[in-house]
């Protein structure tokens, strides 16, 4: 059945007024057209959504489509933060810092409480609740993003959301200067002993194998948190090298952690 693309005069006026914008709210439409009642605005926005000119993101918030029926994703990060208030994190933050070569079609948002997932066009927006760890953001190019130091803390905390340790080590190698005091502060506040052990092992690999300038005070702090034995990747079997200094079972392998450098 062919979609009805016919627009009423009111719908035409609204689409003309919001042309060029990517996200619009019902409140903004009411400000632009004060003669329209709240109920009429709601009805018109519903109609424009049904005809494919708008895509409903959440109550009262819409994506403006350039072509009917096709969600127009101009800035997936803005859409992600409109859906899930928080900050852009993990692989998405690495991309914003130009530390990830490919364009991920999953956009990660760190939030204090709400996890969730939405698909908009070709993008999947994934919200990850970090509780009290949902801190350390900055405004980068108009987008709330984790600071560079917090980005790396978050990636070590949940490496699966950034492509794994190979992506973390490559990004750290290419990042250049990092605020190591800020980085270490997050471990002092939020990290378990096992997270400190895994991170320390990987950082020492970077320092010893590739000459990355990791401050000794960072490694010393992480060494001081060594307690019980832990696996580098908790979800993998316990097969691999046992690193006594860190009490880490490297069940991934140096070649996979730093493979990008050897290839």
C-alpha positions in Angstrom: 0.0 0.0 0.0 1.5 3.3 -1.1 2.3 5.8 1.7 0.3 9.0 1.8 2.8 11.8 1.3 0.2 14.5 0.9 0.6 17.4 3.4 -2.1 19.7 4.7 -1.4 23.4 4.6 -0.5 23.4 8.3 1.8 20.4 7.8 3.5 22.2 4.9 4.0 25.3 7.0 5.6 23.3 9.8 7.9 21.4 7.5 8.9 24.6 5.8 9.7 26.2 9.2 11.8 23.3 10.4 13.7 22.6 7.2 17.4 22.3 7.8 17.1 21.2 11.5 17.7 17.6 12.5 15.8 17.4 15.8 12.7 19.3 16.8 10.4 19.2 19.8 6.7 19.7 20.2 7.5 22.7 22.5 9.5 24.3 19.7 6.6 23.9 17.2 4.3 25.5 19.7 6.7 28.5 20.0 6.9 28.8 16.2 3.1 28.5 15.8 1.5 30.0 18.9 -2.0 30.0 17.2 -2.0 26.2 17.2 -3.4 24.5 20.3 -1.4 21.9 22.2 -3.7 19.2 20.9 -3.4 20.4 17.3 0.4 20.3 17.5 0.3 16.8 18.9 -2.1 15.7 16.1 0.0 17.3 13.3 3.2 15.8 14.6 1.6 12.4 14.8 0.4 12.8 11.2 3.8 13.9 9.9 5.4 10.9 11.7 2.8 8.6 10.1 3.6 10.0 6.6 7.3 9.6 7.2 8.4 13.2 7.4 9.3 12.9 11.0 10.6 10.0 13.1 9.5 9.9 16.7 12.5 9.6 19.1 10.6 9.8 22.3 7.6 11.7 23.7 7.6 15.2 22.3 10.9 14.8 20.3 11.2 14.1 16.6 13.9 13.6 14.0 13.3 15.6 10.8 13.7 13.4 7.7 15.1 14.9 4.5 13.1 12.3 2.5 9.8 10.8 3.6 10.2 7.4 5.3 14.0 7.5 5.6 15.4 8.7 9.0 18.0 11.4 8.3 21.0 10.9 10.6 23.1 14.0 10.4 24.6 13.7 13.8 24.1 10.4 15.5 25.7 11.6 18.8 23.1 14.4 19.2 20.3 11.9 18.6 21.9 9.5 21.1 22.1 12.2 23.8 18.5 13.3 23.1 17.3 9.7 23.7 19.5 8.9 26.7 20.9 11.9 28.7 24.5 11.3 29.7 27.7 11.5 27.7 29.2 9.8 24.6 31.5 7.0 25.7 33.5 3.9 24.8 34.2 3.4 21.1 32.0 6.4 20.2 34.2 8.7 22.4 37.4 7.2 20.8 35.9 8.0 17.4 35.2 11.6 18.5 38.8 11.9 19.6 40.0 10.5 16.2 41.4 7.5 17.9 39.2 4.9 16.1 39.7 4.4 12.3 36.2 3.1 11.5 32.8 4.7 12.0 30.9 2.6 14.5 27.2 2.2 13.8 26.6 1.5 17.5 26.7 4.8 19.5 27.4 4.4 23.2 26.0 6.7 25.8 27.1 6.4 29.5 24.2 7.2 31.8 23.9 7.2 35.6 20.9 4.9 35.8 19.2 4.0 32.6 20.3 1.3 30.2 18.5 0.8 27.0 18.8 0.4 23.2 17.1 2.0 20.2 17.6 1.6 16.5 17.3 4.8 14.4 18.0 4.3 10.7 21.3 2.4 10.4 22.4 3.3 13.9 21.9 1.5 17.1 22.0 3.7 20.2 23.1 1.8 23.3 22.8 3.4 26.8 25.1 1.8 29.4 24.2 2.6 33.1 27.5 3.3 35.0 26.0 4.5 38.3 28.4 6.8 40.1 31.0 6.1 37.5 29.0 8.2 35.0 31.2 11.2 35.5 34.1 12.9 33.9 32.5 14.6 30.8 33.5 17.5 28.7 31.8 19.5 25.9 33.7 18.5 22.7 32.5 20.0 19.4 29.1 20.7 21.0 28.7 17.1 22.2 28.9 15.9 25.8 31.7 13.4 25.7 33.9 11.7 28.3 37.2 13.4 28.8 40.1 11.6 27.1 41.3 10.2 30.5 37.8 9.1 31.4 37.3 7.5 28.0 40.3 5.3 28.7 39.1 4.5 32.2 35.7 3.5 30.8 37.3 1.4 28.1 39.4 -0.5 30.6 36.3 -0.9 32.8 34.2 -2.4 29.9 36.6 -3.3 27.1 33.9 -5.1 25.1 32.3 -1.7 24.4 35.3 -0.4 22.6 36.5 -3.3 20.5 38.7 -5.0 23.2 42.2 -4.5 24.4 43.7 -4.2 20.9 41.6 -1.1 20.2 42.5 0.3 23.7 46.2 -0.1 23.3 46.2 1.3 19.7 44.3 4.3 20.9 46.6 4.9 23.9 49.6 4.6 21.6 48.2 7.2 19.2 46.7 9.5 21.9 50.0 11.2 22.8 49.6 13.3 25.9 47.1 12.1 28.5 46.2 13.6 31.9 47.5 10.6 33.9 46.6 12.3 37.2 42.9 12.4 36.1 43.2 8.8 34.8 44.6 7.5 38.0 42.0 9.4 40.0 39.2 7.3 38.5 41.0 4.1 39.6 41.4 5.4 43.1 37.7 6.3 43.3 36.0 3.6 41.3 38.2 0.6 40.4 38.2 -2.9 41.9 41.5 -4.6 42.6 41.1 -6.9 39.7 40.4 -4.0 37.3 43.6 -2.3 38.6 45.6 -5.5 38.0 44.3 -6.0 34.4 44.9 -2.4 33.5 48.4 -2.3 35.1 49.4 -5.4 33.1 48.2 -4.0 29.8 49.8 -0.6 30.5 53.1 -2.2 31.4 53.0 -4.2 28.1 52.6 -0.9 26.2 55.5 0.6 28.0 57.9 -2.4 27.7 57.0 -3.5 24.2 56.3 -0.2 22.4 57.9 2.5 24.6 54.7 4.3 25.5 55.4 6.8 28.3 53.4 5.4 31.2 54.3 7.3 34.4 55.9 5.0 37.0 53.6 6.4 39.7 50.6 5.1 37.8 52.1 1.6 37.5 53.2 1.7 41.1 49.7 2.5 42.3 48.1 -0.3 40.2 50.8 -2.7 41.5 49.8 -1.8 45.0 46.3 -3.0 44.3 47.4 -6.5 43.4 45.5 -9.1 45.5 44.1 -12.3 44.2 44.6 -14.0 40.8 42.3 -12.7 38.1 41.8 -13.4 34.4 42.5 -10.7 31.8 39.2 -11.6 30.1 36.8 -12.9 32.7 34.5 -14.6 30.2 37.3 -16.7 28.5 38.8 -19.9 29.9 41.7 -19.7 32.3 44.3 -20.9 29.7 47.3 -18.6 29.1 50.4 -17.1 30.7 50.4 -16.5 34.4 51.9 -13.0 35.1 53.1 -13.3 38.7 53.8 -9.6 39.2 50.2 -8.7 38.4 48.6 -12.0 39.3 46.9 -11.8 35.9 46.2 -14.9 33.8 46.7 -13.5 30.3 44.1 -15.7 28.6 44.1 -13.4 25.5 47.8 -13.3 24.5 50.2 -10.5 23.9 49.8 -11.0 20.1 46.1 -10.1 20.3 46.6 -7.2 22.7 49.3 -5.6 20.6 48.6 -7.4 17.3 48.0 -4.1 15.4 51.7 -3.1 16.2 53.2 -6.3 15.0 51.2 -6.8 11.9 
